[in-house]
Amino acid sequence: MKHAEPGNRALGFSPGRRLQLMMDTRNDPYRARRKPRGELLCPDCALVCREGRWQHGAANTQAHSHRCPACQRIADRYPAGTLTIEGSYAYEHRSEVLVTARHVAEQMQVEHPLQRIMDIEALDGRIQITTTDIHLVQAIGKSLLHAYGGVLKYGFAEGQYQLRVDWAA
């Protein structure tokens, strides 16, 4: 099976200005418009917001309780990214594919704690993974393409900060 290379429109991947615009965090409705004053502590995941950046660590005793954007997305059930995994090879090797997806998510969460897998569902011979960030779903898709081959396609929800990635092998 052929691999989708950047710029190869025949295989469904056409990066460019539209991808850059959608990946611009200014379009994310869950992103704060300005940096909060003082420290914030997420009551759900215990992340701390210092100087406008959510990170792992201990909060001071004066930190205000405020849900982080990732936990808010999870509570609202409003994913930023959706990865659909299809194909007989992918479904037969779903445990390996899911280990790869979770590994990518764990690696990214070290540096970017707001990038998380929200849910994994098996639907009629396909697997759907939803994420709290468009960069994570893109990284998982690229990792699957690199590890197992197949075809990778990107799509956007018109007027929304959502990336849909389809991988078939």
N, C-alpha and C positions, 0 to 999 in steps of 0.2 A: 504494500500500500504506500502511496506517495505521502510525503510530509508536506505540510503547509509551511512554506517559507515566507518570511516577511515580504510583502509586496506582491505575492502570488495571488492575484484575485481569482484565478480559475479554481483555486482550492478553498475559497471562502474567506481568506484573511486579507483585509485591505486596510492597513494602518494608515494613519494620516492625521490631518487636522481635526477631523471629527472625534477620533479616539483621544487625541490630546485635550480637546475641549471637554469631553465627558470625564476625563480623568482629573480635570482641574478641581481641586477640593473646594473652590469657591462656590461650586454648584451643588454641594452636598447640603441638604436641608438639616442634617443632624450636626453639622459643624457649627461651633459657636461663632458668632459674628465678631466678638471681641474677647480678649483675654479676661478671665475672671480675676477679681481681686482676692488675694489670699489663697490658701490651699483648699482644695476640694477633695473629698473622700467619697468614692463610690460605695454605697452600702451593699451592692450586689457582688462585686468582684474585688473590692478593696484596692483598686487602683487609686493613685494619688495624682491630682492635677497641680503641678507647680509651674508657674510662669506660662500658663496656657498649654502645657504638654502633659498628657496623661502617661504615667509611668508606674512601674513596679516600685515599691518602697513603703516605708512607714510614714504615716502622716503625723503631723504635730497635733497636740491636744486641742488646738483652736481651729482645726480644719472643719469646714462646713460639709454637711452631707449633701451630695448631689450625684445623681446617676450619670455615669459616663455615656458617651454617644453609642458605644457598642451595646451596652446593657439596655439602653433605651430602644435601639433597633430591635433587639431580641424581644423585649417586652411588647413592642408594637407589632412584632412579626412582619417587619418590613425590611427584607434583605436588600443589600446593595449589589450583591452578585449572586448569580445562579449558574451553576455548572451542571449540564446534563451529559451523562455518560451513556453512550449507546454502543451497540455492536455485540456480536456473539463473543468475540475474544474478551472484550471488556467485562461482559457479564459473567463469563465463565471464570475469569480471574479477578472477580470483584474484591476479594479480600486483599489481594496484593495492591490493587488500584487504590483501595481505601487506606491502606497503610501508607502508600505514597502521598496521598492527599493530606492525611493527618500529619505526616512528617513535615511537609511543606508548611502547614499551618503552625506547627510548633516552632519551627525555625523562624518564621516571620514574626511570631508573637513575642519572641525575645526582644527584638528591636522595636516592634510596632504592636504594643499590647491591645490596641483597639481592633486589630485584624484577627477575626475569629470565625470558625465554622459555627454556623447557627444550627443547622439541622442536616441530617443525611437520611434520604428516603429512597426505598426501592419501589419503583412504579412500572409495572408491566414490562419487565425485561430491560429496564433502564434504571439508572441511579441518578438522583438529583441531590446536589450539595448546595446549600445556601450559605452565604457568608455576610459578614458585617461590613465588608470593604471590597471595592472593585479591584484593588490591586492584588488581594489575596486570591480571588477567583481566577484572575488572569495568570498568576504565578502557578497555581495548581494545574491549570490547563496546559501551560507551557511545560511543566514538569512531566505531566502524563504523556504529552507529545514526544518529549525527549526520551523518556524511558521506554515507551511502548509503541511509538509510531502512531499511525492513524491520521485523522484529519481534524483540524481545530478551526472552529468558526467563532466569530464574535458578532454580537448584535446589541443594540441599545434600545431601551424603552424610551420612546419619543417623549421629550420634555421632562424626563426624570433622571435622577442620578442612579441608574441601574445598568449593570453590564451583564449580558447573558452570554455565556460561553458554552459551546457544544463541542464535545469531543467524541469521536467515533473510531473504534478500532475493531 
